[in-house]
Amino acid sequence: MAQPSKEPCKKEACNIQACLTKNNFLPQRCQKVIELLQSCCEKCNYSSTHCASVSGLLKNIGM
């Protein structure tokens, strides 16, 4: 049986970084992947270190 990841939202955080790099670091263009990280953080009760930055990203896209 697979062990749960110690960093449950790492994949989503990496996807945001890739999206921001590809889109000239404009968070508005990465809203969907930011929302996926937000959803992941909610599911794991913000227990991932990758969730610390999600609130700042949400402010940048006006959520």
N, CA, C, O and CB atoms as a CASP TS submission, in Angstrom:
PFRMAT TS
TARGET T0000
AUTHOR 0000-0000-0000
METHOD Language model
MODEL 1
PARENT N/A
ATOM      1  N   MET     1       0.834  -1.184   0.000  1.00  0.00           N
ATOM      2  CA  MET     1       0.000   0.000   0.000  1.00  0.00           C
ATOM      3  C   MET     1       0.884   1.255   0.000  1.00  0.00           C
ATOM      4  O   MET     1       1.866   1.324   0.738  1.00  0.00           O
ATOM      5  CB  MET     1      -0.951  -0.006   1.219  1.00  0.00           C
ATOM      6  N   ALA     2       0.533   2.236  -0.824  1.00  0.00           N
ATOM      7  CA  ALA     2       1.325   3.459  -0.936  1.00  0.00           C
ATOM      8  C   ALA     2       1.168   4.318   0.313  1.00  0.00           C
ATOM      9  O   ALA     2       0.084   4.435   0.883  1.00  0.00           O
ATOM     10  CB  ALA     2       0.912   4.256  -2.183  1.00  0.00           C
ATOM     11  N   GLN     3       2.281   4.910   0.716  1.00  0.00           N
ATOM     12  CA  GLN     3       2.263   5.817   1.861  1.00  0.00           C
ATOM     13  C   GLN     3       1.762   7.184   1.389  1.00  0.00           C
ATOM     14  O   GLN     3       2.087   7.607   0.279  1.00  0.00           O
ATOM     15  CB  GLN     3       3.684   5.933   2.516  1.00  0.00           C
ATOM     16  N   PRO     4       0.976   7.878   2.216  1.00  0.00           N
ATOM     17  CA  PRO     4       0.559   9.226   1.814  1.00  0.00           C
ATOM     18  C   PRO     4       1.772  10.150   1.761  1.00  0.00           C
ATOM     19  O   PRO     4       2.691  10.035   2.572  1.00  0.00           O
ATOM     20  CB  PRO     4      -0.507   9.788   2.792  1.00  0.00           C
ATOM     21  N   SER     5       1.761  11.045   0.818  1.00  0.00           N
ATOM     22  CA  SER     5       2.872  11.972   0.654  1.00  0.00           C
ATOM     23  C   SER     5       2.951  12.922   1.842  1.00  0.00           C
ATOM     24  O   SER     5       1.930  13.365   2.368  1.00  0.00           O
ATOM     25  CB  SER     5       2.727  12.762  -0.654  1.00  0.00           C
ATOM     26  N   LYS     6       4.189  13.230   2.262  1.00  0.00           N
ATOM     27  CA  LYS     6       4.375  14.212   3.325  1.00  0.00           C
ATOM     28  C   LYS     6       4.060  15.610   2.812  1.00  0.00           C
ATOM     29  O   LYS     6       3.779  16.515   3.598  1.00  0.00           O
ATOM     30  CB  LYS     6       5.812  14.153   3.875  1.00  0.00           C
ATOM     31  N   GLU     7       4.105  15.784   1.519  1.00  0.00           N
ATOM     32  CA  GLU     7       3.792  17.053   0.873  1.00  0.00           C
ATOM     33  C   GLU     7       2.667  16.819  -0.132  1.00  0.00           C
ATOM     34  O   GLU     7       2.918  16.699  -1.331  1.00  0.00           O
ATOM     35  CB  GLU     7       5.052  17.659   0.174  1.00  0.00           C
ATOM     36  N   PRO     8       1.439  16.756   0.352  1.00  0.00           N
ATOM     37  CA  PRO     8       0.339  16.354  -0.514  1.00  0.00           C
ATOM     38  C   PRO     8       0.035  17.299  -1.670  1.00  0.00           C
ATOM     39  O   PRO     8      -0.615  16.884  -2.630  1.00  0.00           O
ATOM     40  CB  PRO     8      -0.870  16.203   0.295  1.00  0.00           C
ATOM     41  N   CYS     9       0.476  18.542  -1.618  1.00  0.00           N
ATOM     42  CA  CYS     9       0.137  19.486  -2.689  1.00  0.00           C
ATOM     43  C   CYS     9       1.347  19.898  -3.521  1.00  0.00           C
ATOM     44  O   CYS     9       1.318  20.919  -4.208  1.00  0.00           O
ATOM     45  CB  CYS     9      -0.510  20.718  -2.101  1.00  0.00           C
ATOM     46  N   LYS    10       2.398  19.108  -3.455  1.00  0.00           N
ATOM     47  CA  LYS    10       3.624  19.443  -4.186  1.00  0.00           C
ATOM     48  C   LYS    10       3.380  19.505  -5.693  1.00  0.00           C
ATOM     49  O   LYS    10       3.858  20.422  -6.361  1.00  0.00           O
ATOM     50  CB  LYS    10       4.721  18.419  -3.879  1.00  0.00           C
ATOM     51  N   LYS    11       2.646  18.545  -6.226  1.00  0.00           N
ATOM     52  CA  LYS    11       2.392  18.511  -7.673  1.00  0.00           C
ATOM     53  C   LYS    11       1.678  19.779  -8.124  1.00  0.00           C
ATOM     54  O   LYS    11       2.044  20.376  -9.136  1.00  0.00           O
ATOM     55  CB  LYS    11       1.557  17.271  -8.051  1.00  0.00           C
ATOM     56  N   GLU    12       0.657  20.190  -7.372  1.00  0.00           N
ATOM     57  CA  GLU    12      -0.101  21.385  -7.725  1.00  0.00           C
ATOM     58  C   GLU    12       0.769  22.636  -7.654  1.00  0.00           C
ATOM     59  O   GLU    12       0.660  23.521  -8.503  1.00  0.00           O
ATOM     60  CB  GLU    12      -1.310  21.536  -6.806  1.00  0.00           C
ATOM     61  N   ALA    13       1.638  22.710  -6.633  1.00  0.00           N
ATOM     62  CA  ALA    13       2.536  23.853  -6.496  1.00  0.00           C
ATOM     63  C   ALA    13       3.520  23.903  -7.662  1.00  0.00           C
ATOM     64  O   ALA    13       3.819  24.981  -8.177  1.00  0.00           O
ATOM     65  CB  ALA    13       3.294  23.787  -5.160  1.00  0.00           C
ATOM     66  N   CYS    14       4.017  22.758  -8.073  1.00  0.00           N
ATOM     67  CA  CYS    14       4.937  22.701  -9.219  1.00  0.00           C
ATOM     68  C   CYS    14       4.227  23.115 -10.502  1.00  0.00           C
ATOM     69  O   CYS    14       4.820  23.772 -11.358  1.00  0.00           O
ATOM     70  CB  CYS    14       5.524  21.284  -9.376  1.00  0.00           C
ATOM     71  N   ASN    15       2.968  22.734 -10.635  1.00  0.00           N
ATOM     72  CA  ASN    15       2.191  23.122 -11.817  1.00  0.00           C
ATOM     73  C   ASN    15       2.011  24.636 -11.882  1.00  0.00           C
ATOM     74  O   ASN    15       2.047  25.224 -12.963  1.00  0.00           O
ATOM     75  CB  ASN    15       0.820  22.429 -11.810  1.00  0.00           C
ATOM     76  N   ILE    16       1.816  25.265 -10.720  1.00  0.00           N
ATOM     77  CA  ILE    16       1.697  26.726 -10.688  1.00  0.00           C
ATOM     78  C   ILE    16       3.004  27.366 -11.127  1.00  0.00           C
ATOM     79  O   ILE    16       2.999  28.300 -11.929  1.00  0.00           O
ATOM     80  CB  ILE    16       1.308  27.218  -9.274  1.00  0.00           C
ATOM     81  N   GLN    17       4.115  26.876 -10.614  1.00  0.00           N
ATOM     82  CA  GLN    17       5.414  27.444 -10.984  1.00  0.00           C
ATOM     83  C   GLN    17       5.637  27.327 -12.487  1.00  0.00           C
ATOM     84  O   GLN    17       6.103  28.275 -13.120  1.00  0.00           O
ATOM     85  CB  GLN    17       6.555  26.739 -10.218  1.00  0.00           C
ATOM     86  N   ALA    18       5.310  26.184 -13.057  1.00  0.00           N
ATOM     87  CA  ALA    18       5.475  25.995 -14.504  1.00  0.00           C
ATOM     88  C   ALA    18       4.557  26.946 -15.277  1.00  0.00           C
ATOM     89  O   ALA    18       4.966  27.533 -16.279  1.00  0.00           O
ATOM     90  CB  ALA    18       5.178  24.525 -14.898  1.00  0.00           C
ATOM     91  N   CYS    19       3.329  27.094 -14.811  1.00  0.00           N
ATOM     92  CA  CYS    19       2.379  27.977 -15.483  1.00  0.00           C
ATOM     93  C   CYS    19       2.845  29.430 -15.417  1.00  0.00           C
ATOM     94  O   CYS    19       2.810  30.146 -16.417  1.00  0.00           O
ATOM     95  CB  CYS    19       0.984  27.839 -14.855  1.00  0.00           C
ATOM     96  N   LEU    20       3.279  29.857 -14.242  1.00  0.00           N
ATOM     97  CA  LEU    20       3.737  31.240 -14.096  1.00  0.00           C
ATOM     98  C   LEU    20       4.955  31.514 -14.970  1.00  0.00           C
ATOM     99  O   LEU    20       5.056  32.578 -15.581  1.00  0.00           O
ATOM    100  CB  LEU    20       4.067  31.540 -12.633  1.00  0.00           C
ATOM    101  N   THR    21       5.876  30.562 -15.032  1.00  0.00           N
ATOM    102  CA  THR    21       7.060  30.720 -15.868  1.00  0.00           C
ATOM    103  C   THR    21       6.662  30.869 -17.332  1.00  0.00           C
ATOM    104  O   THR    21       7.196  31.714 -18.050  1.00  0.00           O
ATOM    105  CB  THR    21       8.010  29.526 -15.690  1.00  0.00           C
ATOM    106  N   LYS    22       5.724  30.041 -17.758  1.00  0.00           N
ATOM    107  CA  LYS    22       5.275  30.047 -19.158  1.00  0.00           C
ATOM    108  C   LYS    22       4.472  31.309 -19.507  1.00  0.00           C
ATOM    109  O   LYS    22       4.426  31.723 -20.665  1.00  0.00           O
ATOM    110  CB  LYS    22       4.426  28.804 -19.438  1.00  0.00           C
ATOM    111  N   ASN    23       3.842  31.911 -18.495  1.00  0.00           N
ATOM    112  CA  ASN    23       2.947  33.049 -18.738  1.00  0.00           C
ATOM    113  C   ASN    23       3.479  34.361 -18.168  1.00  0.00           C
ATOM    114  O   ASN    23       2.706  35.203 -17.709  1.00  0.00           O
ATOM    115  CB  ASN    23       1.588  32.765 -18.148  1.00  0.00           C
ATOM    116  N   ASN    24       4.785  34.529 -18.198  1.00  0.00           N
ATOM    117  CA  ASN    24       5.399  35.793 -17.811  1.00  0.00           C
ATOM    118  C   ASN    24       5.062  36.204 -16.376  1.00  0.00           C
ATOM    119  O   ASN    24       4.981  37.393 -16.068  1.00  0.00           O
ATOM    120  CB  ASN    24       4.966  36.878 -18.761  1.00  0.00           C
ATOM    121  N   PHE    25       4.870  35.224 -15.512  1.00  0.00           N
ATOM    122  CA  PHE    25       4.591  35.435 -14.094  1.00  0.00           C
ATOM    123  C   PHE    25       3.337  36.270 -13.835  1.00  0.00           C
ATOM    124  O   PHE    25       3.293  37.068 -12.900  1.00  0.00           O
ATOM    125  CB  PHE    25       5.768  36.098 -13.447  1.00  0.00           C
ATOM    126  N   LEU    26       2.325  36.074 -14.673  1.00  0.00           N
ATOM    127  CA  LEU    26       1.034  36.739 -14.479  1.00  0.00           C
ATOM    128  C   LEU    26       0.058  35.738 -13.863  1.00  0.00           C
ATOM    129  O   LEU    26      -0.427  34.848 -14.562  1.00  0.00           O
ATOM    130  CB  LEU    26       0.476  37.306 -15.834  1.00  0.00           C
ATOM    131  N   PRO    27      -0.237  35.866 -12.571  1.00  0.00           N
ATOM    132  CA  PRO    27      -1.102  34.879 -11.907  1.00  0.00           C
ATOM    133  C   PRO    27      -2.500  34.794 -12.522  1.00  0.00           C
ATOM    134  O   PRO    27      -3.153  33.755 -12.429  1.00  0.00           O
ATOM    135  CB  PRO    27      -1.224  35.215 -10.435  1.00  0.00           C
ATOM    136  N   GLN    28      -2.961  35.875 -13.146  1.00  0.00           N
ATOM    137  CA  GLN    28      -4.293  35.851 -13.764  1.00  0.00           C
ATOM    138  C   GLN    28      -4.387  34.770 -14.841  1.00  0.00           C
ATOM    139  O   GLN    28      -5.459  34.213 -15.074  1.00  0.00           O
ATOM    140  CB  GLN    28      -4.625  37.224 -14.370  1.00  0.00           C
ATOM    141  N   ARG    29      -3.276  34.481 -15.486  1.00  0.00           N
ATOM    142  CA  ARG    29      -3.269  33.473 -16.547  1.00  0.00           C
ATOM    143  C   ARG    29      -3.183  32.047 -16.002  1.00  0.00           C
ATOM    144  O   ARG    29      -3.278  31.083 -16.762  1.00  0.00           O
ATOM    145  CB  ARG    29      -2.110  33.726 -17.489  1.00  0.00           C
ATOM    146  N   CYS    30      -3.007  31.916 -14.710  1.00  0.00           N
ATOM    147  CA  CYS    30      -2.846  30.596 -14.092  1.00  0.00           C
ATOM    148  C   CYS    30      -3.940  30.325 -13.068  1.00  0.00           C
ATOM    149  O   CYS    30      -3.754  29.526 -12.151  1.00  0.00           O
ATOM    150  CB  CYS    30      -1.472  30.483 -13.427  1.00  0.00           C
ATOM    151  N   GLN    31      -5.064  30.980 -13.221  1.00  0.00           N
ATOM    152  CA  GLN    31      -6.130  30.875 -12.227  1.00  0.00           C
ATOM    153  C   GLN    31      -6.553  29.431 -11.985  1.00  0.00           C
ATOM    154  O   GLN    31      -6.767  29.039 -10.838  1.00  0.00           O
ATOM    155  CB  GLN    31      -7.328  31.690 -12.664  1.00  0.00           C
ATOM    156  N   LYS    32      -6.677  28.635 -13.043  1.00  0.00           N
ATOM    157  CA  LYS    32      -7.143  27.254 -12.898  1.00  0.00           C
ATOM    158  C   LYS    32      -6.185  26.430 -12.029  1.00  0.00           C
ATOM    159  O   LYS    32      -6.632  25.710 -11.136  1.00  0.00           O
ATOM    160  CB  LYS    32      -7.295  26.599 -14.280  1.00  0.00           C
ATOM    161  N   VAL    33      -4.881  26.527 -12.280  1.00  0.00           N
ATOM    162  CA  VAL    33      -3.932  25.735 -11.497  1.00  0.00           C
ATOM    163  C   VAL    33      -3.826  26.258 -10.061  1.00  0.00           C
ATOM    164  O   VAL    33      -3.578  25.485  -9.135  1.00  0.00           O
ATOM    165  CB  VAL    33      -2.550  25.749 -12.167  1.00  0.00           C
ATOM    166  N   ILE    34      -4.013  27.562  -9.878  1.00  0.00           N
ATOM    167  CA  ILE    34      -4.033  28.125  -8.525  1.00  0.00           C
ATOM    168  C   ILE    34      -5.238  27.591  -7.763  1.00  0.00           C
ATOM    169  O   ILE    34      -5.136  27.262  -6.581  1.00  0.00           O
ATOM    170  CB  ILE    34      -4.064  29.674  -8.570  1.00  0.00           C
ATOM    171  N   GLU    35      -6.373  27.506  -8.439  1.00  0.00           N
ATOM    172  CA  GLU    35      -7.573  26.951  -7.809  1.00  0.00           C
ATOM    173  C   GLU    35      -7.387  25.477  -7.444  1.00  0.00           C
ATOM    174  O   GLU    35      -7.918  25.022  -6.430  1.00  0.00           O
ATOM    175  CB  GLU    35      -8.778  27.109  -8.741  1.00  0.00           C
ATOM    176  N   LEU    36      -6.643  24.732  -8.255  1.00  0.00           N
ATOM    177  CA  LEU    36      -6.366  23.329  -7.938  1.00  0.00           C
ATOM    178  C   LEU    36      -5.513  23.214  -6.679  1.00  0.00           C
ATOM    179  O   LEU    36      -5.730  22.317  -5.865  1.00  0.00           O
ATOM    180  CB  LEU    36      -5.663  22.640  -9.117  1.00  0.00           C
ATOM    181  N   LEU    37      -4.545  24.114  -6.513  1.00  0.00           N
ATOM    182  CA  LEU    37      -3.746  24.108  -5.289  1.00  0.00           C
ATOM    183  C   LEU    37      -4.626  24.469  -4.094  1.00  0.00           C
ATOM    184  O   LEU    37      -4.519  23.849  -3.036  1.00  0.00           O
ATOM    185  CB  LEU    37      -2.555  25.094  -5.405  1.00  0.00           C
ATOM    186  N   GLN    38      -5.485  25.457  -4.254  1.00  0.00           N
ATOM    187  CA  GLN    38      -6.390  25.855  -3.180  1.00  0.00           C
ATOM    188  C   GLN    38      -7.239  24.661  -2.748  1.00  0.00           C
ATOM    189  O   GLN    38      -7.412  24.411  -1.555  1.00  0.00           O
ATOM    190  CB  GLN    38      -7.292  27.030  -3.629  1.00  0.00           C
ATOM    191  N   SER    39      -7.762  23.936  -3.719  1.00  0.00           N
ATOM    192  CA  SER    39      -8.592  22.765  -3.437  1.00  0.00           C
ATOM    193  C   SER    39      -7.792  21.697  -2.694  1.00  0.00           C
ATOM    194  O   SER    39      -8.282  21.106  -1.732  1.00  0.00           O
ATOM    195  CB  SER    39      -9.165  22.186  -4.739  1.00  0.00           C
ATOM    196  N   CYS    40      -6.568  21.453  -3.142  1.00  0.00           N
ATOM    197  CA  CYS    40      -5.710  20.464  -2.486  1.00  0.00           C
ATOM    198  C   CYS    40      -5.439  20.878  -1.038  1.00  0.00           C
ATOM    199  O   CYS    40      -5.490  20.050  -0.128  1.00  0.00           O
ATOM    200  CB  CYS    40      -4.375  20.300  -3.260  1.00  0.00           C
ATOM    201  N   CYS    41      -5.157  22.140  -0.837  1.00  0.00           N
ATOM    202  CA  CYS    41      -4.860  22.629   0.516  1.00  0.00           C
ATOM    203  C   CYS    41      -6.072  22.475   1.428  1.00  0.00           C
ATOM    204  O   CYS    41      -5.932  22.131   2.602  1.00  0.00           O
ATOM    205  CB  CYS    41      -4.418  24.104   0.472  1.00  0.00           C
ATOM    206  N   GLU    42      -7.251  22.728   0.893  1.00  0.00           N
ATOM    207  CA  GLU    42      -8.464  22.555   1.692  1.00  0.00           C
ATOM    208  C   GLU    42      -8.650  21.088   2.081  1.00  0.00           C
ATOM    209  O   GLU    42      -9.044  20.783   3.207  1.00  0.00           O
ATOM    210  CB  GLU    42      -9.695  23.060   0.917  1.00  0.00           C
ATOM    211  N   LYS    43      -8.364  20.190   1.147  1.00  0.00           N
ATOM    212  CA  LYS    43      -8.531  18.748   1.406  1.00  0.00           C
ATOM    213  C   LYS    43      -7.562  18.250   2.479  1.00  0.00           C
ATOM    214  O   LYS    43      -7.910  17.367   3.263  1.00  0.00           O
ATOM    215  CB  LYS    43      -8.325  17.948   0.110  1.00  0.00           C
ATOM    216  N   CYS    44      -6.356  18.805   2.520  1.00  0.00           N
ATOM    217  CA  CYS    44      -5.365  18.329   3.493  1.00  0.00           C
ATOM    218  C   CYS    44      -5.267  19.260   4.709  1.00  0.00           C
ATOM    219  O   CYS    44      -4.304  19.198   5.472  1.00  0.00           O
ATOM    220  CB  CYS    44      -3.989  18.202   2.824  1.00  0.00           C
ATOM    221  N   ASN    45      -6.272  20.120   4.878  1.00  0.00           N
ATOM    222  CA  ASN    45      -6.293  21.064   6.012  1.00  0.00           C
ATOM    223  C   ASN    45      -5.030  21.911   6.097  1.00  0.00           C
ATOM    224  O   ASN    45      -4.534  22.198   7.186  1.00  0.00           O
ATOM    225  CB  ASN    45      -6.474  20.307   7.317  1.00  0.00           C
ATOM    226  N   TYR    46      -4.517  22.307   4.937  1.00  0.00           N
ATOM    227  CA  TYR    46      -3.346  23.174   4.849  1.00  0.00           C
ATOM    228  C   TYR    46      -2.115  22.581   5.545  1.00  0.00           C
ATOM    229  O   TYR    46      -1.274  23.315   6.064  1.00  0.00           O
ATOM    230  CB  TYR    46      -3.668  24.524   5.447  1.00  0.00           C
ATOM    231  N   SER    47      -2.021  21.248   5.550  1.00  0.00           N
ATOM    232  CA  SER    47      -0.889  20.597   6.211  1.00  0.00           C
ATOM    233  C   SER    47       0.367  20.551   5.336  1.00  0.00           C
ATOM    234  O   SER    47       1.434  20.167   5.815  1.00  0.00           O
ATOM    235  CB  SER    47      -1.276  19.190   6.612  1.00  0.00           C
ATOM    236  N   SER    48       0.258  20.931   4.078  1.00  0.00           N
ATOM    237  CA  SER    48       1.414  20.941   3.182  1.00  0.00           C
ATOM    238  C   SER    48       2.114  22.296   3.257  1.00  0.00           C
ATOM    239  O   SER    48       1.456  23.333   3.331  1.00  0.00           O
ATOM    240  CB  SER    48       0.984  20.630   1.724  1.00  0.00           C
ATOM    241  N   THR    49       3.438  22.288   3.238  1.00  0.00           N
ATOM    242  CA  THR    49       4.177  23.556   3.244  1.00  0.00           C
ATOM    243  C   THR    49       3.895  24.362   1.982  1.00  0.00           C
ATOM    244  O   THR    49       4.102  25.575   1.967  1.00  0.00           O
ATOM    245  CB  THR    49       5.685  23.297   3.374  1.00  0.00           C
ATOM    246  N   HIS    50       3.429  23.710   0.931  1.00  0.00           N
ATOM    247  CA  HIS    50       3.137  24.398  -0.326  1.00  0.00           C
ATOM    248  C   HIS    50       1.866  25.242  -0.228  1.00  0.00           C
ATOM    249  O   HIS    50       1.573  26.019  -1.136  1.00  0.00           O
ATOM    250  CB  HIS    50       3.000  23.385  -1.458  1.00  0.00           C
ATOM    251  N   CYS    51       1.126  25.103   0.836  1.00  0.00           N
ATOM    252  CA  CYS    51      -0.117  25.860   0.987  1.00  0.00           C
ATOM    253  C   CYS    51       0.124  27.266   1.534  1.00  0.00           C
ATOM    254  O   CYS    51      -0.772  28.108   1.476  1.00  0.00           O
ATOM    255  CB  CYS    51      -1.072  25.112   1.901  1.00  0.00           C
ATOM    256  N   ALA    52       1.292  27.526   2.053  1.00  0.00           N
ATOM    257  CA  ALA    52       1.574  28.832   2.639  1.00  0.00           C
ATOM    258  C   ALA    52       1.464  29.963   1.618  1.00  0.00           C
ATOM    259  O   ALA    52       1.082  31.078   1.972  1.00  0.00           O
ATOM    260  CB  ALA    52       2.957  28.834   3.253  1.00  0.00           C
ATOM    261  N   SER    53       1.789  29.690   0.370  1.00  0.00           N
ATOM    262  CA  SER    53       1.793  30.745  -0.646  1.00  0.00           C
ATOM    263  C   SER    53       0.459  30.919  -1.352  1.00  0.00           C
ATOM    264  O   SER    53       0.288  31.880  -2.102  1.00  0.00           O
ATOM    265  CB  SER    53       2.847  30.458  -1.662  1.00  0.00           C
ATOM    266  N   VAL    54      -0.482  30.025  -1.136  1.00  0.00           N
ATOM    267  CA  VAL    54      -1.717  30.074  -1.917  1.00  0.00           C
ATOM    268  C   VAL    54      -2.527  31.338  -1.634  1.00  0.00           C
ATOM    269  O   VAL    54      -3.152  31.863  -2.555  1.00  0.00           O
ATOM    270  CB  VAL    54      -2.565  28.846  -1.628  1.00  0.00           C
ATOM    271  N   SER    55      -2.543  31.843  -0.417  1.00  0.00           N
ATOM    272  CA  SER    55      -3.335  33.032  -0.129  1.00  0.00           C
ATOM    273  C   SER    55      -2.799  34.250  -0.883  1.00  0.00           C
ATOM    274  O   SER    55      -3.578  35.073  -1.364  1.00  0.00           O
ATOM    275  CB  SER    55      -3.349  33.308   1.376  1.00  0.00           C
ATOM    276  N   GLY    56      -1.485  34.367  -0.988  1.00  0.00           N
ATOM    277  CA  GLY    56      -0.901  35.461  -1.750  1.00  0.00           C
ATOM    278  C   GLY    56      -1.235  35.375  -3.225  1.00  0.00           C
ATOM    279  O   GLY    56      -1.484  36.394  -3.869  1.00  0.00           O
ATOM    280  N   LEU    57      -1.243  34.173  -3.760  1.00  0.00           N
ATOM    281  CA  LEU    57      -1.585  33.992  -5.166  1.00  0.00           C
ATOM    282  C   LEU    57      -3.050  34.337  -5.407  1.00  0.00           C
ATOM    283  O   LEU    57      -3.388  34.934  -6.429  1.00  0.00           O
ATOM    284  CB  LEU    57      -1.295  32.551  -5.611  1.00  0.00           C
ATOM    285  N   LEU    58      -3.912  33.966  -4.481  1.00  0.00           N
ATOM    286  CA  LEU    58      -5.334  34.259  -4.634  1.00  0.00           C
ATOM    287  C   LEU    58      -5.589  35.769  -4.617  1.00  0.00           C
ATOM    288  O   LEU    58      -6.458  36.256  -5.340  1.00  0.00           O
ATOM    289  CB  LEU    58      -6.143  33.573  -3.522  1.00  0.00           C
ATOM    290  N   LYS    59      -4.839  36.509  -3.802  1.00  0.00           N
ATOM    291  CA  LYS    59      -4.980  37.961  -3.770  1.00  0.00           C
ATOM    292  C   LYS    59      -4.573  38.567  -5.109  1.00  0.00           C
ATOM    293  O   LYS    59      -5.188  39.526  -5.576  1.00  0.00           O
ATOM    294  CB  LYS    59      -4.137  38.561  -2.634  1.00  0.00           C
ATOM    295  N   ASN    60      -3.533  38.003  -5.726  1.00  0.00           N
ATOM    296  CA  ASN    60      -3.032  38.529  -7.001  1.00  0.00           C
ATOM    297  C   ASN    60      -4.002  38.321  -8.161  1.00  0.00           C
ATOM    298  O   ASN    60      -3.943  39.046  -9.154  1.00  0.00           O
ATOM    299  CB  ASN    60      -1.713  37.881  -7.336  1.00  0.00           C
ATOM    300  N   ILE    61      -4.894  37.334  -8.043  1.00  0.00           N
ATOM    301  CA  ILE    61      -5.855  37.120  -9.130  1.00  0.00           C
ATOM    302  C   ILE    61      -7.236  37.641  -8.744  1.00  0.00           C
ATOM    303  O   ILE    61      -8.208  37.463  -9.478  1.00  0.00           O
ATOM    304  CB  ILE    61      -5.935  35.625  -9.492  1.00  0.00           C
ATOM    305  N   GLY    62      -7.308  38.287  -7.583  1.00  0.00           N
ATOM    306  CA  GLY    62      -8.550  38.930  -7.169  1.00  0.00           C
ATOM    307  C   GLY    62      -9.610  38.005  -6.646  1.00  0.00           C
ATOM    308  O   GLY    62     -10.797  38.268  -6.843  1.00  0.00           O
ATOM    309  N   MET    63      -9.231  36.917  -5.980  1.00  0.00           N
ATOM    310  CA  MET    63     -10.225  35.988  -5.426  1.00  0.00           C
ATOM    311  C   MET    63     -10.494  36.343  -3.982  1.00  0.00           C
ATOM    312  O   MET    63     -11.301  35.686  -3.325  1.00  0.00           O
ATOM    313  CB  MET    63      -9.748  34.519  -5.542  1.00  0.00           C
TER
END
